[in-house]
Amino acid sequence: MDRREEFNRFNVDLRAVMLKQNDRSVYGEVIDFSRNGLKLVFDEFNQRKNSSINIKIAKPNSTIFISANGRVAWKRNVGGKCEVGLKLCNLPREAKAEILDYAYKNWRKKNSPPKKS
């Protein structure tokens, strides 16, 4: 977890699908998540900054996807892939809470001191 903006960001590993207007889907991955945004990685991404996109995010430990939309805050090429910062505009409150709970529990597991025997 690190602080970049007003909310903590948690590392996650969730599948994502960006729905394009021509009905073609682009598959990617959510690699960090916060209360107001997320970072995605795609093999290809040709949307402009400030454009609105529709995505589906896999629920943690599930094959069920949640629909959301957001605004592209930034994008950059890293190692042949495109990282995208997305400001969430519409993600159901229950889904956001479930993802944040999952991310926080994973963070706690990785950052808890070892148990004493």
Secondary structure, 3 states (H helix, E strand, C coil): CEECCCCEEEEEEEEEEEECCCCCEEEEEEEEECCCEEEEEECCCCCCCCCEEEEEEECCCCCCEEEEEEEEEEEEEECCEEEEEEEEEECCHHHHHHHHHHHHHHHHHHHCCCCCC
